[in-house]
Amino acid sequence: MAYLGAKSASGTPQAIINVIPPHDCYIEPFLGTGAIMQRKAPAQFNYGVDLNNDCIDNFPSCNLPNLKLINGDAFSFLENFDYAKHGRVVVYCDPPYPKETRTSKNRYKFEFSGDDHLRLLKLAKALPCFVIVSSYESELYAEQLADWWSFRFQAMTRGGVRTEVVWCNFNPGDIHFHTFAGTNYTDRQRIQRKAERMAKKFQAMPPMERQAVLALVLASLNE
């Protein structure tokens, strides 16, 4: 399904998945094509919300456990969700791009006004969980999320190369899906090969040596 703002362009899902922390529950309140949800490691609980019923009807299940697709309003869902009962929660917000940042004439079925963007950003800052927001660079987002960790990457769109910005209300450390660790394909391949070599060396060690190495690694994580 063609969809304005879909995160399926080469490298885009990897860039976003790379910052998602370990979690028990994953929420996309602006599901769209669900490119991130389809590609990331599944959580114990998975929620996809969108006002556009076409997005809900056309979303493949991908054999996700406890997947709930909701044709509804993001604000209402986020404001009424029981975060305490779902352990570690990650909310990934990919709202409609601000109109002033777009180069395409394509439109969303349900548009966002300036007030809607401001309301979302204020809500995102108040949520009691991990929150990730992506959009094009805009003065409003930069101002409202000034104290959040952020990074930029280049994404190919129908209108050419654009700069996407990802904001997080945490500093990414642990990687939820290790196969996406790295800044690009070459870097991910390098890390994967390095990890495989280290794993083989570890497996070849005598049991006592493995225990000693593992103890030191675990101890270093707490330093």
Secondary structure by P-SEA (a helix, b strand, c coil): ccccccccccaaaaaaacccccccbbbcccccccccccccccccbbbbbbccaaaaaacccccccbbbbbcccaaaaaaccccccccbbbbbbbcccccccccccccccccccaaaaaaaaaaaaacccbbbbbbcccaaaaaaaccccbbbbbbbccccbbbbbbbbccccccccccccccccaaaaaaaaaaaaaaaaaaaaccaaaaaaaaaaaaaaaac
